[in-house]
């Protein structure tokens, strides 16, 4: 039950509530009765008494952008942005030691961090979440690498 409301009128209890059925169908229902511990829900025979308009099951289609937004909420985490200053400090240390291609090293480390994080969140029951997790990990790695490179660029500019 979602947000139930209890009314008592003419020696009758009415409990009105939202519910989510199978297949994520949202609907409003009502249970009634003379005793609070013995309420009866709506049955098929009650539907004709409620309205002249036929009631239909309504399945809303979730738009592509809403799915992307939901995926972003699940997979993209702002706590990963904490790694930008850490990678910045690491890149400065590598630069002073003159160890290889700093951009490549930072990119690989970012990718490993983000993909490892995604593996903690992925549901391995189907291929869809795995592919989405890998893509979101790559996007987050790009954000971490870009943020780190931006800090490196700014630090060179003001030296």
N, C-alpha and C positions, 0 to 999 in steps of 0.2 A: 504494500500500500504506500502510496506517495501522497503526502499532505492530506491526511484524512480530516474530515470535518464531521463532528457529531452534533446532531440536532435532536431536541426532544419537544414534540408538539402533539397535542391531543392524545396523550398517553401512548405515543408511538416514538420509537427511536429511529433516526435516519443517519446512516453513516455514508457520506459521499467521499469518494477517494479516486485518485488517479492510479492507473495500473499499467504495467508494461507486460504484454503478452508474449507469446512465442513470436519469433521473427521480428522482435523489436517494435511491435505494434503498440501504440499508445492509445489508451482509451480511459473514459471516466465511467465509474460504476457506482452502484448504490446498494446498500444492504439495509433492510428494515426489520423491525420486530418490536414486540411489547416489552421484551426483556433484553437488557444490554448483553447478556451472555448467550443469547440465542437469536442472533440476527440471521435473516435469510437474504441471499443475494438475488440479483436479477436473473431470470431465466428466459428462454426463448419465447415463452407464452406472454411475458410482460412487454416485449418489444412493441407489439401492435397497440398497446395502450398508451405508449409514450408519445408517439408522433405520427403524423400522416405521411411524412417523408420516409421512404425506406432507408434503413440504416445499412451502410456498406462498410466493409473493412477498408481502411485507408492505409496504404503502404506508401510512405514518402520515400522518394528516391533521394539519396544523399549525393549532392553535387560533387564533382571532381575536386573543386577548390576546398570544400569542407573536409573531404578525405585527406587532402594534402595538409590542411591545417591540423587535423587530428594526428596525423603522422608526425608533424613537426613538434607537437606538444609531447608526444611520447618519446621521440628519439633525439631531438635537438635540445641539448641541455646547456644552460648558460654557465654552469660550473666548469665546463671544459675551457671557457675563456680564461680561467685562472692560469692555464698553461702558457698563455701568450708571454707574460713577463718572465716565466721560467725559461721558455725557449729563447727569449731575447738574451737573457743572461748567459745561457748555454752558447748561443751564437757568438757573443762577445768573447767568451772564453776560448772557443774554437778559433776565432779570428786571431786572437793574440798568440795562440799556439801554432797558427798557420796550418791547420789540419784540413786539407781537402776542400771540396766544394761545399761551402756553408749552406747555400740555398738548398742543395740536394739533401744534405744531412738533415736540415730542419724539416724539409718536406716529408722525408721518410719517417722521422720521429713523430711528426704530427699525425701522419696516416696510421702509424702503429698505435698511438694513444687512442685515437678516435675509433678505429676498428675494434680494438680491445674493449673499449667502452660499449660499443654496439653489441658485441658478443655477450655482454652481461645482460642486455635488454632484449635480445632476439628470442622469439618463440620458434624453436626448431621443428615444429610440426608440419610446416609446409614451406615451399620454396619462396612464396611471396614475401613474408617477413624477412627472410634471409637476404633477398635481393634489395629490399627497401633499406634494411640495416646497412648493407655494404654501400649503397648509394649515399645514404645520410652520413655515414662515416667519412666518405670521401669529401662530401660537401663541408662537413665540419673541419676536416683536415685542411681544406682549402682556406677556410676562415682563419684557422690558427696560423697557418703559414703566412697568409696575407697580413694578418695583424703583426706577426713577428717581423716580417720584412718591412712593413711600414715603420715600426719602431726603429729598425736598423737604419732605414733611410733618413728618418728624422734625426737620429743621433749623429749620423755623418754630416748632415746639413748644418747642425749647430756646433760642430767641433771647431 
